[in-house]
Amino acid sequence: MSEGFYFNVETGEVEQGKQSSWSSRLGPYDTREAAEHALATARERNAAWDEEDRRDAQD
């Protein structure tokens, strides 16, 4: 089984496997391409969660 791909937030590079500290990486992702888009994915998820929190606060 593959260790997956990670995006290193300090270097901006994709790594295969756990090469850097847990505090510096996002993942694991199944593909290199998915890891390359890690920051965009995180932004999209955060925006969705923020919107969900706003709706819950209005209820």
Jmol script that loads the backbone (N, CA, C; Angstrom):
load data "model"
ATOM      1  N   MET A   1       0.843  -1.190   0.000  1.00  0.00           N
ATOM      2  CA  MET A   1       0.000   0.000   0.000  1.00  0.00           C
ATOM      3  C   MET A   1       0.880   1.242   0.000  1.00  0.00           C
ATOM      4  N   SER A   2       0.549   2.208  -0.809  1.00  0.00           N
ATOM      5  CA  SER A   2       1.302   3.453  -0.902  1.00  0.00           C
ATOM      6  C   SER A   2       1.072   4.316   0.343  1.00  0.00           C
ATOM      7  N   GLU A   3       2.073   5.092   0.676  1.00  0.00           N
ATOM      8  CA  GLU A   3       1.951   5.994   1.832  1.00  0.00           C
ATOM      9  C   GLU A   3       1.172   7.252   1.493  1.00  0.00           C
ATOM     10  N   GLY A   4       0.855   7.471   0.245  1.00  0.00           N
ATOM     11  CA  GLY A   4       0.113   8.644  -0.163  1.00  0.00           C
ATOM     12  C   GLY A   4       1.020   9.830  -0.437  1.00  0.00           C
ATOM     13  N   PHE A   5       0.395  10.902  -0.876  1.00  0.00           N
ATOM     14  CA  PHE A   5       1.099  12.139  -1.194  1.00  0.00           C
ATOM     15  C   PHE A   5       0.683  13.207  -0.202  1.00  0.00           C
ATOM     16  N   TYR A   6       1.609  14.073   0.132  1.00  0.00           N
ATOM     17  CA  TYR A   6       1.378  15.147   1.089  1.00  0.00           C
ATOM     18  C   TYR A   6       1.830  16.470   0.480  1.00  0.00           C
ATOM     19  N   PHE A   7       1.166  17.545   0.892  1.00  0.00           N
ATOM     20  CA  PHE A   7       1.598  18.890   0.499  1.00  0.00           C
ATOM     21  C   PHE A   7       2.303  19.511   1.685  1.00  0.00           C
ATOM     22  N   ASN A   8       3.549  19.922   1.490  1.00  0.00           N
ATOM     23  CA  ASN A   8       4.330  20.555   2.544  1.00  0.00           C
ATOM     24  C   ASN A   8       4.043  22.055   2.502  1.00  0.00           C
ATOM     25  N   VAL A   9       3.418  22.581   3.548  1.00  0.00           N
ATOM     26  CA  VAL A   9       3.026  23.993   3.567  1.00  0.00           C
ATOM     27  C   VAL A   9       4.215  24.925   3.752  1.00  0.00           C
ATOM     28  N   GLU A  10       5.336  24.428   4.242  1.00  0.00           N
ATOM     29  CA  GLU A  10       6.517  25.268   4.408  1.00  0.00           C
ATOM     30  C   GLU A  10       7.282  25.431   3.108  1.00  0.00           C
ATOM     31  N   THR A  11       7.400  24.344   2.340  1.00  0.00           N
ATOM     32  CA  THR A  11       8.181  24.398   1.103  1.00  0.00           C
ATOM     33  C   THR A  11       7.330  24.609  -0.134  1.00  0.00           C
ATOM     34  N   GLY A  12       6.014  24.293  -0.028  1.00  0.00           N
ATOM     35  CA  GLY A  12       5.135  24.382  -1.188  1.00  0.00           C
ATOM     36  C   GLY A  12       5.313  23.216  -2.143  1.00  0.00           C
ATOM     37  N   GLU A  13       5.979  22.158  -1.684  1.00  0.00           N
ATOM     38  CA  GLU A  13       6.265  20.999  -2.524  1.00  0.00           C
ATOM     39  C   GLU A  13       5.388  19.814  -2.140  1.00  0.00           C
ATOM     40  N   VAL A  14       5.163  18.927  -3.105  1.00  0.00           N
ATOM     41  CA  VAL A  14       4.466  17.678  -2.859  1.00  0.00           C
ATOM     42  C   VAL A  14       5.508  16.628  -2.500  1.00  0.00           C
ATOM     43  N   GLU A  15       5.203  15.852  -1.479  1.00  0.00           N
ATOM     44  CA  GLU A  15       6.100  14.790  -1.027  1.00  0.00           C
ATOM     45  C   GLU A  15       5.358  13.466  -1.091  1.00  0.00           C
ATOM     46  N   GLN A  16       6.075  12.415  -1.436  1.00  0.00           N
ATOM     47  CA  GLN A  16       5.481  11.080  -1.403  1.00  0.00           C
ATOM     48  C   GLN A  16       5.885  10.439  -0.092  1.00  0.00           C
ATOM     49  N   GLY A  17       4.891  10.098   0.705  1.00  0.00           N
ATOM     50  CA  GLY A  17       5.150   9.547   2.018  1.00  0.00           C
ATOM     51  C   GLY A  17       5.367  10.644   3.045  1.00  0.00           C
ATOM     52  N   LYS A  18       5.533  10.228   4.288  1.00  0.00           N
ATOM     53  CA  LYS A  18       5.679  11.165   5.409  1.00  0.00           C
ATOM     54  C   LYS A  18       7.134  11.589   5.547  1.00  0.00           C
ATOM     55  N   GLN A  19       7.555  12.533   4.716  1.00  0.00           N
ATOM     56  CA  GLN A  19       8.939  12.985   4.715  1.00  0.00           C
ATOM     57  C   GLN A  19       9.189  14.118   5.698  1.00  0.00           C
ATOM     58  N   SER A  20       8.172  14.897   5.991  1.00  0.00           N
ATOM     59  CA  SER A  20       8.340  16.058   6.862  1.00  0.00           C
ATOM     60  C   SER A  20       7.456  15.922   8.093  1.00  0.00           C
ATOM     61  N   SER A  21       7.625  16.852   9.014  1.00  0.00           N
ATOM     62  CA  SER A  21       6.862  16.855  10.255  1.00  0.00           C
ATOM     63  C   SER A  21       5.362  16.968   9.979  1.00  0.00           C
ATOM     64  N   TRP A  22       4.567  16.367  10.863  1.00  0.00           N
ATOM     65  CA  TRP A  22       3.108  16.423  10.718  1.00  0.00           C
ATOM     66  C   TRP A  22       2.603  17.855  10.691  1.00  0.00           C
ATOM     67  N   SER A  23       3.313  18.766  11.358  1.00  0.00           N
ATOM     68  CA  SER A  23       2.855  20.149  11.432  1.00  0.00           C
ATOM     69  C   SER A  23       3.111  20.923  10.140  1.00  0.00           C
ATOM     70  N   SER A  24       3.840  20.318   9.216  1.00  0.00           N
ATOM     71  CA  SER A  24       4.175  20.984   7.958  1.00  0.00           C
ATOM     72  C   SER A  24       3.451  20.404   6.756  1.00  0.00           C
ATOM     73  N   ARG A  25       2.617  19.393   6.960  1.00  0.00           N
ATOM     74  CA  ARG A  25       2.044  18.732   5.798  1.00  0.00           C
ATOM     75  C   ARG A  25       0.523  18.618   5.866  1.00  0.00           C
ATOM     76  N   LEU A  26      -0.082  18.627   4.687  1.00  0.00           N
ATOM     77  CA  LEU A  26      -1.504  18.365   4.506  1.00  0.00           C
ATOM     78  C   LEU A  26      -1.624  17.045   3.758  1.00  0.00           C
ATOM     79  N   GLY A  27      -2.565  16.223   4.166  1.00  0.00           N
ATOM     80  CA  GLY A  27      -2.753  14.955   3.477  1.00  0.00           C
ATOM     81  C   GLY A  27      -3.006  13.845   4.472  1.00  0.00           C
ATOM     82  N   PRO A  28      -3.047  12.642   4.008  1.00  0.00           N
ATOM     83  CA  PRO A  28      -2.561  12.165   2.706  1.00  0.00           C
ATOM     84  C   PRO A  28      -3.608  12.302   1.603  1.00  0.00           C
ATOM     85  N   TYR A  29      -3.098  12.370   0.394  1.00  0.00           N
ATOM     86  CA  TYR A  29      -3.917  12.404  -0.813  1.00  0.00           C
ATOM     87  C   TYR A  29      -3.569  11.189  -1.651  1.00  0.00           C
ATOM     88  N   ASP A  30      -4.531  10.695  -2.410  1.00  0.00           N
ATOM     89  CA  ASP A  30      -4.310   9.502  -3.226  1.00  0.00           C
ATOM     90  C   ASP A  30      -3.386   9.758  -4.408  1.00  0.00           C
ATOM     91  N   THR A  31      -3.409  10.989  -4.935  1.00  0.00           N
ATOM     92  CA  THR A  31      -2.609  11.292  -6.125  1.00  0.00           C
ATOM     93  C   THR A  31      -1.754  12.530  -5.895  1.00  0.00           C
ATOM     94  N   ARG A  32      -0.702  12.637  -6.689  1.00  0.00           N
ATOM     95  CA  ARG A  32       0.156  13.823  -6.654  1.00  0.00           C
ATOM     96  C   ARG A  32      -0.654  15.062  -7.025  1.00  0.00           C
ATOM     97  N   GLU A  33      -1.522  14.931  -8.012  1.00  0.00           N
ATOM     98  CA  GLU A  33      -2.338  16.070  -8.452  1.00  0.00           C
ATOM     99  C   GLU A  33      -3.241  16.578  -7.333  1.00  0.00           C
ATOM    100  N   ALA A  34      -3.852  15.673  -6.594  1.00  0.00           N
ATOM    101  CA  ALA A  34      -4.711  16.088  -5.479  1.00  0.00           C
ATOM    102  C   ALA A  34      -3.898  16.824  -4.422  1.00  0.00           C
ATOM    103  N   ALA A  35      -2.690  16.352  -4.144  1.00  0.00           N
ATOM    104  CA  ALA A  35      -1.826  17.017  -3.173  1.00  0.00           C
ATOM    105  C   ALA A  35      -1.409  18.402  -3.670  1.00  0.00           C
ATOM    106  N   GLU A  36      -1.202  18.544  -4.973  1.00  0.00           N
ATOM    107  CA  GLU A  36      -0.839  19.848  -5.533  1.00  0.00           C
ATOM    108  C   GLU A  36      -1.937  20.879  -5.313  1.00  0.00           C
ATOM    109  N   HIS A  37      -3.180  20.420  -5.208  1.00  0.00           N
ATOM    110  CA  HIS A  37      -4.322  21.311  -5.024  1.00  0.00           C
ATOM    111  C   HIS A  37      -4.783  21.379  -3.569  1.00  0.00           C
ATOM    112  N   ALA A  38      -3.934  20.952  -2.647  1.00  0.00           N
ATOM    113  CA  ALA A  38      -4.304  20.857  -1.235  1.00  0.00           C
ATOM    114  C   ALA A  38      -4.765  22.192  -0.654  1.00  0.00           C
ATOM    115  N   LEU A  39      -4.074  23.266  -0.959  1.00  0.00           N
ATOM    116  CA  LEU A  39      -4.456  24.563  -0.383  1.00  0.00           C
ATOM    117  C   LEU A  39      -5.808  25.029  -0.908  1.00  0.00           C
ATOM    118  N   ALA A  40      -6.064  24.827  -2.186  1.00  0.00           N
ATOM    119  CA  ALA A  40      -7.360  25.215  -2.747  1.00  0.00           C
ATOM    120  C   ALA A  40      -8.477  24.369  -2.132  1.00  0.00           C
ATOM    121  N   THR A  41      -8.223  23.086  -1.960  1.00  0.00           N
ATOM    122  CA  THR A  41      -9.203  22.197  -1.339  1.00  0.00           C
ATOM    123  C   THR A  41      -9.494  22.643   0.090  1.00  0.00           C
ATOM    124  N   ALA A  42      -8.457  22.982   0.832  1.00  0.00           N
ATOM    125  CA  ALA A  42      -8.635  23.439   2.214  1.00  0.00           C
ATOM    126  C   ALA A  42      -9.438  24.736   2.260  1.00  0.00           C
ATOM    127  N   ARG A  43      -9.149  25.665   1.356  1.00  0.00           N
ATOM    128  CA  ARG A  43      -9.907  26.927   1.317  1.00  0.00           C
ATOM    129  C   ARG A  43     -11.381  26.670   1.033  1.00  0.00           C
ATOM    130  N   GLU A  44     -11.668  25.785   0.086  1.00  0.00           N
ATOM    131  CA  GLU A  44     -13.049  25.476  -0.264  1.00  0.00           C
ATOM    132  C   GLU A  44     -13.785  24.832   0.909  1.00  0.00           C
ATOM    133  N   ARG A  45     -13.128  23.903   1.572  1.00  0.00           N
ATOM    134  CA  ARG A  45     -13.762  23.240   2.718  1.00  0.00           C
ATOM    135  C   ARG A  45     -13.987  24.222   3.861  1.00  0.00           C
ATOM    136  N   ASN A  46     -13.017  25.080   4.124  1.00  0.00           N
ATOM    137  CA  ASN A  46     -13.179  26.069   5.197  1.00  0.00           C
ATOM    138  C   ASN A  46     -14.331  27.013   4.902  1.00  0.00           C
ATOM    139  N   ALA A  47     -14.453  27.447   3.656  1.00  0.00           N
ATOM    140  CA  ALA A  47     -15.546  28.340   3.274  1.00  0.00           C
ATOM    141  C   ALA A  47     -16.891  27.645   3.476  1.00  0.00           C
ATOM    142  N   ALA A  48     -16.971  26.372   3.111  1.00  0.00           N
ATOM    143  CA  ALA A  48     -18.221  25.626   3.282  1.00  0.00           C
ATOM    144  C   ALA A  48     -18.556  25.476   4.761  1.00  0.00           C
ATOM    145  N   TRP A  49     -17.558  25.176   5.584  1.00  0.00           N
ATOM    146  CA  TRP A  49     -17.801  25.041   7.022  1.00  0.00           C
ATOM    147  C   TRP A  49     -18.202  26.371   7.641  1.00  0.00           C
ATOM    148  N   ASP A  50     -17.566  27.469   7.197  1.00  0.00           N
ATOM    149  CA  ASP A  50     -17.940  28.792   7.708  1.00  0.00           C
ATOM    150  C   ASP A  50     -19.391  29.108   7.371  1.00  0.00           C
ATOM    151  N   GLU A  51     -19.797  28.790   6.154  1.00  0.00           N
ATOM    152  CA  GLU A  51     -21.179  29.033   5.745  1.00  0.00           C
ATOM    153  C   GLU A  51     -22.139  28.182   6.578  1.00  0.00           C
ATOM    154  N   GLU A  52     -21.774  26.937   6.825  1.00  0.00           N
ATOM    155  CA  GLU A  52     -22.609  26.070   7.653  1.00  0.00           C
ATOM    156  C   GLU A  52     -22.732  26.628   9.072  1.00  0.00           C
ATOM    157  N   ASP A  53     -21.639  27.132   9.622  1.00  0.00           N
ATOM    158  CA  ASP A  53     -21.677  27.741  10.956  1.00  0.00           C
ATOM    159  C   ASP A  53     -22.575  28.965  10.974  1.00  0.00           C
ATOM    160  N   ARG A  54     -22.530  29.794   9.924  1.00  0.00           N
ATOM    161  CA  ARG A  54     -23.396  30.979   9.848  1.00  0.00           C
ATOM    162  C   ARG A  54     -24.865  30.573   9.824  1.00  0.00           C
ATOM    163  N   ARG A  55     -25.187  29.547   9.058  1.00  0.00           N
ATOM    164  CA  ARG A  55     -26.580  29.078   8.998  1.00  0.00           C
ATOM    165  C   ARG A  55     -27.032  28.522  10.336  1.00  0.00           C
ATOM    166  N   ASP A  56     -26.163  27.757  11.002  1.00  0.00           N
ATOM    167  CA  ASP A  56     -26.508  27.191  12.311  1.00  0.00           C
ATOM    168  C   ASP A  56     -26.715  28.280  13.346  1.00  0.00           C
ATOM    169  N   ALA A  57     -25.953  29.356  13.261  1.00  0.00           N
ATOM    170  CA  ALA A  57     -26.073  30.455  14.219  1.00  0.00           C
ATOM    171  C   ALA A  57     -27.394  31.206  14.032  1.00  0.00           C
ATOM    172  N   GLN A  58     -27.953  31.162  12.834  1.00  0.00           N
ATOM    173  CA  GLN A  58     -29.208  31.857  12.571  1.00  0.00           C
ATOM    174  C   GLN A  58     -30.421  31.057  13.041  1.00  0.00           C
ATOM    175  N   ASP A  59     -30.241  29.787  13.245  1.00  0.00           N
ATOM    176  CA  ASP A  59     -31.363  28.930  13.666  1.00  0.00           C
ATOM    177  C   ASP A  59     -31.733  29.123  15.103  1.00  0.00           C
TER     178      ASP A  59
END
end "model"
wireframe off; spacefill off
backbone 0.3
color backbone group
